[in-house]
């Protein structure tokens, strides 16, 4: 059963709407897109949704995901508050905390894997 | 009204054109620093400045692309589903890594902000910076931060992580696929998940999971922070 492109996108849009609806009705403290993703994921797991129905559209979107990041970056440089906010101390905080977050995760996972390997021996 | 519509349409076309030109260049020369994210952004910003596009006009363009980004978040369920059995086996590792990373990120922001005597509003906009954008916005407004400031922080810190992350991890000798994917997803969310898909399906799925879990984790923990201080 192969649905064409349009139907694949309509299914994805449907899940996005469902997510937004649930968020607004039950006032869930999460964005609608994430709720929509979780719903679609549950749908796939319970086989209510066949992966073939959405595979083409979703892989097309994820392949060109970079395109969707470009507008916010461009908007950032156009925005007037950009230079007011960006002082050296904030820049330092952003750089240091990003690295802390990155390395914190990476090293925890590495240590965990090492620990497990040692136990396996 | 029609002029605005035309302007917005023109900007959309320009954005897409910049992306495809950059993608062509990247595919031709295959150099890391030619990543369309950097080249297309630079190209687009120079074009926007050249045509004197207003901030408000481009914000409308941004709004349209944001809808597409939300749709892309929904389609992230597919790689998650494909890697599900693998993720189920590794859930302890994922939780441990994401929580340590997110906690370290928040702690470093808090301590540095204390050191620099930042005001509370700025701090409130800084705390959720390493979560995916839509969630970060909700958290920031809950804490009393400014939404527009948070957007800037989220994008800049994601950019920092994507620019130095892969090289830093390589330099420090981190080879584990899960470690790389999780680290990128936790610190650079969507951008990181996208970057780790370049490494492979396993890393990509890890990056995606890390983005989701870190966002959920912060959304639950952040309301508690004021009580801890």
Contacts between the chains, C-beta under 8 A, distances in Angstrom:
chain1	res1	chain2	res2	distance
A	9	B	71	7.8
A	12	B	71	5.7
A	12	B	74	5.4
A	12	B	75	5.8
A	13	B	71	6.5
A	15	B	74	5.2
A	16	B	70	5.9
A	16	B	71	5.7
A	16	B	74	5.0
A	19	B	74	7.2
A	29	B	138	6.3
A	29	B	219	6.0
A	30	B	135	6.8
A	30	B	138	7.8
A	30	B	216	7.6
A	30	B	219	6.6
A	31	B	70	7.8
A	31	B	134	3.4
A	31	B	135	5.7
A	31	B	138	6.9
A	32	B	70	7.2
A	33	B	69	7.9
A	33	B	70	3.9
A	33	B	71	7.7
A	33	B	73	3.9
A	33	B	74	6.0
A	33	B	134	6.2
A	34	B	73	6.5
A	34	B	132	7.7
A	34	B	134	7.2
A	34	B	135	7.0
A	34	B	212	6.8
A	34	B	215	6.9
A	36	B	70	7.8
A	36	B	73	7.4
A	36	B	74	4.5
A	37	B	73	5.5
A	37	B	74	5.0
A	37	B	75	7.9
A	37	B	76	5.5
A	37	B	77	4.8
A	37	B	80	7.7
A	37	B	212	7.6
A	38	B	77	7.6
A	40	B	74	5.8
A	40	B	75	7.9
A	40	B	77	4.0
A	41	B	77	4.1
A	41	B	80	5.5
A	41	B	81	5.9
A	44	B	77	6.3
A	44	B	78	7.5
A	44	B	81	4.2
A	45	B	81	6.8
A	45	B	84	6.9
A	51	B	78	6.8
A	51	B	81	6.6
A	51	B	82	7.8
A	54	B	75	7.0
A	54	B	78	6.6
A	55	B	78	6.5
A	57	B	75	6.8
A	58	B	75	3.3
A	58	B	76	7.9
A	58	B	77	7.7
A	58	B	78	4.3
A	59	B	75	8.0
A	59	B	78	7.1
A	61	B	68	7.8
A	61	B	71	6.6
A	61	B	72	4.7
A	61	B	75	4.9
A	62	B	72	6.6
A	62	B	75	6.2
A	62	B	76	7.2
A	62	B	78	7.7
A	62	B	79	7.2
A	62	B	194	7.6
A	62	B	197	7.0
A	64	B	19	7.7
A	65	B	72	5.7
A	65	B	190	7.2
A	65	B	194	4.8
A	66	B	19	7.0
A	66	B	23	8.0
A	66	B	35	7.7
A	66	B	36	5.1
A	66	B	37	5.2
A	66	B	40	7.5
A	66	B	194	6.6
A	67	B	15	7.5
A	67	B	16	6.9
A	67	B	19	4.4
A	67	B	36	7.8
A	67	B	40	7.7
A	67	B	65	7.9
A	68	B	65	5.5
A	68	B	68	5.5
A	68	B	69	4.5
A	68	B	72	6.1
A	69	B	37	6.1
A	69	B	69	7.9
A	69	B	190	7.2
A	69	B	191	6.0
A	69	B	194	7.7
A	70	B	15	6.1
A	70	B	18	6.9
A	70	B	19	6.0
A	70	B	36	7.9
A	70	B	37	7.0
A	70	B	40	5.1
A	70	B	41	5.3
A	70	B	44	6.1
A	71	B	15	5.8
A	71	B	58	7.5
A	71	B	61	5.9
A	71	B	62	4.9
A	71	B	65	4.3
A	71	B	66	7.9
A	72	B	62	6.1
A	72	B	65	7.6
A	72	B	66	7.7
A	72	B	133	7.8
A	72	B	151	7.2
A	72	B	155	5.7
A	73	B	37	7.7
A	73	B	41	4.6
A	73	B	45	7.9
A	73	B	155	6.2
A	73	B	159	7.4
A	74	B	15	7.4
A	74	B	41	6.0
A	74	B	44	4.8
A	74	B	45	5.2
A	74	B	48	6.1
A	74	B	58	6.7
A	75	B	55	7.6
A	75	B	58	5.3
A	75	B	59	6.3
A	75	B	61	7.8
A	75	B	62	4.7
A	76	B	151	7.6
A	76	B	152	6.0
A	76	B	155	5.6
A	76	B	156	7.8
A	77	B	45	5.0
A	78	B	45	7.6
A	78	B	48	6.3
A	78	B	53	7.1
A	78	B	54	7.9
A	78	B	55	4.9
A	78	B	58	5.4
A	79	B	55	5.7
A	79	B	148	7.2
A	79	B	152	7.4
A	80	B	55	6.3
A	81	B	148	6.0
A	81	B	149	7.2
A	81	B	152	7.5
A	82	B	152	6.4
A	85	B	149	5.6
A	85	B	152	6.0
A	86	B	152	7.5
A	86	B	156	7.9
A	89	B	116	4.3
A	89	B	118	7.4
A	90	B	118	7.8
A	90	B	122	7.4
A	90	B	126	7.6
A	90	B	153	8.0
A	92	B	112	7.0
A	92	B	116	8.0
A	93	B	108	7.7
A	93	B	109	6.0
A	93	B	112	4.6
A	93	B	113	6.5
A	93	B	116	7.2
A	93	B	118	8.0
A	93	B	126	6.5
A	94	B	126	8.0
A	94	B	129	7.1
A	94	B	153	6.5
A	94	B	156	5.5
A	94	B	157	5.0
A	94	B	160	6.2
A	95	B	160	5.6
A	96	B	108	5.7
A	96	B	112	6.2
A	97	B	105	5.1
A	97	B	106	7.9
A	97	B	108	4.2
A	97	B	109	4.7
A	97	B	112	7.0
A	97	B	129	7.5
A	97	B	130	7.2
A	97	B	157	7.1
A	98	B	105	7.4
A	98	B	130	6.9
A	98	B	157	4.6
A	98	B	160	4.6
A	98	B	161	4.8
A	98	B	187	5.5
A	98	B	188	7.8
A	99	B	160	7.9
A	99	B	161	8.0
A	99	B	164	7.3
A	99	B	168	7.3
A	100	B	104	4.5
A	100	B	105	5.6
A	100	B	107	7.7
A	100	B	108	4.2
A	101	B	101	4.9
A	101	B	102	6.6
A	101	B	104	6.0
A	101	B	105	3.3
A	101	B	108	7.7
A	101	B	130	5.2
A	101	B	161	7.5
A	101	B	186	5.9
A	101	B	187	4.2
A	102	B	101	7.1
A	102	B	161	5.6
A	102	B	165	5.4
A	102	B	168	7.0
A	102	B	169	7.6
A	102	B	183	4.9
A	102	B	184	7.5
A	102	B	186	7.3
A	102	B	187	4.1
A	102	B	188	7.9
A	103	B	104	7.9
A	103	B	168	7.5
A	103	B	172	7.5
A	103	B	183	7.3
A	104	B	100	4.9
A	104	B	101	4.1
A	104	B	102	8.0
A	104	B	103	7.4
A	104	B	104	3.5
A	104	B	105	7.0
A	105	B	97	4.6
A	105	B	98	6.3
A	105	B	100	6.4
A	105	B	101	3.0
A	105	B	102	7.9
A	105	B	179	7.5
A	105	B	182	5.2
A	105	B	183	4.2
A	105	B	186	4.5
A	105	B	187	7.0
A	105	B	210	7.0
A	106	B	97	7.7
A	106	B	101	7.8
A	106	B	169	5.9
A	106	B	172	7.6
A	106	B	174	5.1
A	106	B	179	4.7
A	106	B	180	7.0
A	106	B	182	7.3
A	106	B	183	3.9
A	107	B	174	7.7
A	107	B	179	7.8
A	108	B	96	5.5
A	108	B	97	4.6
A	108	B	100	4.1
A	108	B	101	6.8
A	109	B	93	5.8
A	109	B	96	7.3
A	109	B	97	4.1
A	109	B	176	6.2
A	109	B	178	5.5
A	109	B	179	3.9
A	109	B	182	5.5
A	109	B	183	7.4
A	110	B	174	5.9
A	110	B	176	5.6
A	110	B	179	5.0
A	112	B	92	7.5
A	112	B	93	5.1
A	112	B	96	5.5
A	112	B	97	7.1
A	113	B	93	7.0
A	113	B	176	5.6
A	113	B	178	7.3
A	113	B	179	7.3
